[in-house]
Amino acid sequence: MSFTTFEIYDLTFLGLFILISVYLLMKYKKNVTREGLIFLYRAQWGVRLIKHVGTNYKKTLKVLKWVIIVMSYLLMIAIVYFILRSAFDYIMHPWITEIIKAPPLAPVIPYFPKLFGMQEFMPAFPFTYFLFALAIVAIVHEFSHGIYMVFNKVRIKSTGFAFFGPFMGAFVEQNDKDMNKLKRSDHMSILGAGVFANIIFGIIFLLIWIGLFYVTFIPSGVPFNMYSLGPVVVTNITSIAGLNVSSPTNVGLLDLINENDLDIYTTIENEKEELEFIKVKTGDDTYFVTEQYLAEQLGNNQSIIGLHMDLPAINNKLRGIIIEVDGQKISHHEELINVMKDKKPGQKINIKTNFKGEIESYDIELAKDDYDEDRAIIGIMNNKFTLRIDEIISINWIGMKKANTHYTQRSEFLAFLYGMMFWTFSINFLVALFNMLPAIVFFFIPVDGGLFFYQTMLILTKNNKRLSTFIFKLLSFIINMAFVVMMVVWAIRFF
């Protein structure tokens, strides 16, 4: 596994963080206790801060109590639906494992997109992002629990930070006797306070992320990664790379490809590799395709395949990011569409592209659209069927980014902050959802949602602890089995 320069700096920072943490734990060892492999650093300044908020903002906390409870139920319903629906989809739709090859349960640890082959779906997640996001998530979560403990007169023994290797968390240690004396609703407000704070801070960092986008990135052209495809019926193919085909079938065409050295019609270099195209004819129509892509489609036994049409882009070896048409600057996809509306088939135009930092110029003659003879086309398309989650959010859900548009960054530092803000708001939301699972997760990890659900069952069953425990364990079993089903189905299909 190779590492970029930034990743080397990041891993160096990880080493320094561990060394500094060990040094501070040893220096203040009188405040440190060990529980297994976890070291707990206790401090009273956290208690003072919690007491200040919990005692001076009682009116606000009283109103928010019911907001917290309602939000907790909504998050609980959402996460249960998501888990059960995901398990159903993994069973009923095998294509999911073909598109998403990563395991359905991947721990959110530094570099997890790279470790689990998820770079196509997730942005980079270096240790620096992880540490910042984890600190925000853990501190606001635990301190919010503590604030509602003080509000409900639950004594707090201590607060502090927990260290487990390179991982860090926060904790608030309460008096269990005081907790057991609380009314159900007060107990539930304490349990839900942490996820409520994570949602609020998630929204705050989401807004910061959106704002950073507009100061970090500039739309600077229209990218494309494929030439226009046209549907071709396999039985209509008459020749491949100049070799005549008498009775075309998938098997016959594959044999022809495998048994002959096919003549390359043209070679075009793109951002990643050189593509060698062969010519395919169907009667009077001409198409182009790489040998690999043609063999892949024929091997899937497709009766209709996609071949690149004989259009200006591929004939002129157009490549790079389109930045100008006939002297008019093109910054995003909508501008290219508007410029092309005024063009006619057969008209000659000049296109400038940015290819690997170099400006290239092309004089091309526009073709006509087979479905609209008055519409002029270049012959390009974007074959990016999958988007990373940050692209889906920014393009489809929020609309701050324009689809099929290339962006350049003003500075690496701003781009660094932009990525950090994305993971900070994302992990706040993820932690809030995960913590409201009404279960003992993985059969041994109790989360806030499990205790919250148990309190709810005690209310509904009129304090019948036996029945409440049974329902709680049953739901825990169902949720955990949903996790097991997803992992088993993924493992069977992946391996």
Secondary structure, DSSP 8 states (H G I E B T S, - for coil): ----HHHHHHHHHHHHHHHHHHHHHHHTGGGEEEETTEEEEEESHHHHHHHHHHHH-HHHHHHHHHHHHHHHHHHHHHHHHHHHHHHHHHHH-THHHHH--S-SS----TTHHHHTT-TTTS----HHHHHHHHHHHHHHHHHHHHHHHHHTT--EEEEEEEEETTEEEEEEEE-HHHHHTS-HHHHHHHHHHHHHHHHHHHHHHHHHHHHHHHHHEEE--EE--EE-EEEEEGGG--EETTEE-SS--HHHHHHHHHHS-----EEEE-SS-EEEEEEEEETTEEEEEEHHHHHHHHHTT-SEEEEEES-HHHHTT--SEEEEETTEE--SHHHHHHHHHT--TT-EEEEEEEETTEEEEEEEE-EEETTEEEEEE--EE-------HHHIIIIIIS--S-TT--EEES-HHHHHHHHHHHHHHHHHHHHHHHHT-SSEETTTEE-HHHHHHHHHHHHHTTS-HHHHHHHHHHHHHHHHHHHHHHHHHHHHHH-
